[in-house]
Amino acid sequence: MRVIALLVLVIPGFLAVLGIKLMRDMLFQVLHPPFPFLWMQFLSGLLLLVFGIWFISGFVFYRDRKNKKVEIHYETKPAPTGSNDKEQVDSTH
């Protein structure tokens, strides 16, 4: 199970690193073949970086919430019980 979790984190981590590389190369005026413009290369790198960090942080947060290692404020709230507004209106009449 730990190997699968590691693989799930390696792919977005690799995408985030690739995004940093694309943004760095744009600053040094290095244009890579799939991109016709430098600004497009920078935006693609920024999107890859944001997606990679978002996925990794969401994965870690989900795992910590499942293991009860987060503050009470961030824990999931239980579903409301079967009280219905219509039942309350009917019972007052």
C-alpha positions as CSV (number, residue, x, y, z in Angstrom):
1,M,0.0,0.0,0.0
2,R,2.9,2.4,0.7
3,V,4.3,1.8,-2.7
4,I,1.1,2.8,-4.4
5,A,0.9,5.9,-2.2
6,L,4.5,6.7,-3.2
7,L,3.7,6.3,-6.9
8,V,0.6,8.5,-6.5
9,L,2.8,11.3,-5.1
10,V,5.7,10.9,-7.5
11,I,3.8,11.7,-10.7
12,P,2.4,15.1,-9.5
13,G,5.7,15.8,-7.9
14,F,7.4,15.3,-11.2
15,L,4.8,17.5,-12.9
16,A,5.5,20.3,-10.4
17,V,9.3,20.0,-11.0
18,L,8.7,20.2,-14.7
19,G,6.6,23.3,-14.2
20,I,9.4,25.0,-12.3
21,K,11.8,24.0,-15.0
22,L,9.6,25.5,-17.7
23,M,9.2,28.8,-15.8
24,R,12.9,29.0,-15.2
25,D,13.7,28.4,-18.8
26,M,11.3,31.1,-19.8
27,L,13.2,33.6,-17.6
28,F,16.4,32.6,-19.5
29,Q,14.7,32.9,-22.9
30,V,14.9,29.1,-23.6
31,L,11.9,28.1,-25.7
32,H,11.0,24.4,-25.8
33,P,9.5,22.9,-29.0
34,P,5.9,22.3,-28.1
35,F,5.4,26.0,-27.1
36,P,5.3,28.7,-29.8
37,F,5.7,31.6,-27.3
38,L,7.6,32.1,-24.1
39,W,4.5,33.4,-22.2
40,M,2.7,30.2,-23.1
41,Q,5.6,28.2,-21.8
42,F,5.5,30.1,-18.5
43,L,1.7,29.7,-18.1
44,S,2.0,26.0,-18.7
45,G,4.7,25.7,-16.2
46,L,2.7,27.7,-13.7
47,L,-0.3,25.4,-14.2
48,L,1.8,22.3,-13.8
49,L,3.4,23.7,-10.6
50,V,0.0,24.7,-9.1
51,F,-1.6,21.3,-10.0
52,G,1.3,19.4,-8.5
53,I,1.4,21.3,-5.2
54,W,-2.5,21.2,-5.0
55,F,-2.6,17.4,-5.5
56,I,0.2,16.6,-3.1
57,S,-1.2,18.9,-0.4
58,G,-4.7,17.5,-0.8
59,F,-3.4,13.9,-0.6
60,V,-1.5,14.7,2.6
61,F,-4.5,16.5,4.1
62,Y,-6.8,13.6,3.3
63,R,-4.4,11.1,4.8
64,D,-4.0,13.2,8.0
65,R,-7.8,13.7,8.3
66,K,-8.3,10.0,8.0
67,N,-5.7,9.3,10.7
68,K,-7.2,12.0,12.9
69,K,-4.1,14.2,12.9
70,V,-5.8,17.5,12.0
71,E,-7.4,20.0,14.3
72,I,-11.0,19.7,15.1
73,H,-11.8,22.7,12.9
74,Y,-10.7,20.7,9.8
75,E,-12.4,17.4,10.6
76,T,-15.5,16.4,8.5
77,K,-18.8,17.2,10.1
78,P,-21.4,14.4,10.6
79,A,-24.4,14.5,8.3
80,P,-27.5,16.1,9.9
81,T,-30.1,13.7,11.3
82,G,-33.5,13.2,9.6
83,S,-35.1,16.4,10.8
84,N,-37.1,18.0,8.1
85,D,-38.5,21.6,8.0
86,K,-41.8,20.4,6.6
87,E,-42.3,18.0,9.6
88,Q,-41.7,20.9,12.0
89,V,-44.3,23.1,10.3
90,D,-46.9,20.3,10.3
91,S,-46.3,19.6,14.0
92,T,-47.1,23.2,15.0
93,H,-50.5,23.2,13.4
